[in-house]
Amino acid sequence: MLQVETGSLYPALHRLEKQGWLKAHWGETEQKQRAKFYQLTAAGRKQLTREESRWSALTAAIARLAEVKS
């Protein structure tokens, strides 16, 4: 289905953080390892809602095209 390539996740997270859609902080995992934790900001939640709307419109259009082809 969907596969995230090695080396693409962290640059994407950093871009989202730079745009103010994520905030990050360093913490500790249950295994006592240092890790960076990410959380959506209010602006990130608004952007997610916009992207979900765009995705819904795109998938609906593709579904209509698939019906025409059938």
C-alpha positions in Angstrom: 0.0 0.0 0.0 1.8 3.1 1.3 5.5 2.8 2.0 7.7 5.6 3.5 11.2 5.5 2.2 14.2 5.6 4.4 15.3 9.1 5.0 12.0 10.8 4.1 10.2 10.8 7.5 12.4 13.1 9.5 12.8 15.7 6.8 9.0 15.8 6.5 8.6 16.1 10.2 11.1 19.0 10.3 9.3 20.8 7.5 6.0 20.5 9.4 7.6 21.8 12.5 9.1 24.7 10.6 5.7 25.6 9.2 4.3 25.6 12.8 2.1 22.6 12.3 4.0 20.4 14.7 5.8 21.0 17.9 8.5 18.7 19.2 10.2 18.0 22.5 12.9 15.6 23.7 11.9 13.0 26.2 12.5 9.5 27.3 10.8 6.3 26.0 9.5 3.5 28.3 12.8 1.7 27.5 14.7 4.8 28.9 16.0 5.9 25.5 16.1 9.5 24.5 13.6 10.3 21.8 12.0 13.2 20.1 8.2 13.4 20.4 5.9 15.4 18.0 2.5 16.9 18.6 0.1 18.7 16.3 -0.3 22.4 17.1 -3.6 24.3 16.7 -2.4 25.5 13.3 -1.5 21.9 12.4 -5.0 20.7 13.3 -6.5 23.4 11.0 -4.2 22.4 8.2 -5.0 18.7 8.7 -8.7 19.5 8.4 -8.0 21.4 5.1 -5.9 18.5 3.8 -8.6 16.0 4.7 -11.2 18.0 2.8 -8.9 18.1 -0.3 -8.2 14.4 0.0 -11.9 13.6 0.2 -12.6 15.7 -2.9 -9.8 14.0 -4.8 -10.9 10.5 -3.9 -14.5 11.3 -4.8 -13.4 12.5 -8.2 -11.3 9.4 -8.8 -14.2 7.2 -7.7 -16.5 9.0 -10.2 -13.9 8.5 -13.0 -13.6 4.8 -12.1 -17.4 4.5 -12.4 -17.4 6.0 -15.8 -14.7 3.6 -16.9 -16.6 0.5 -15.7 
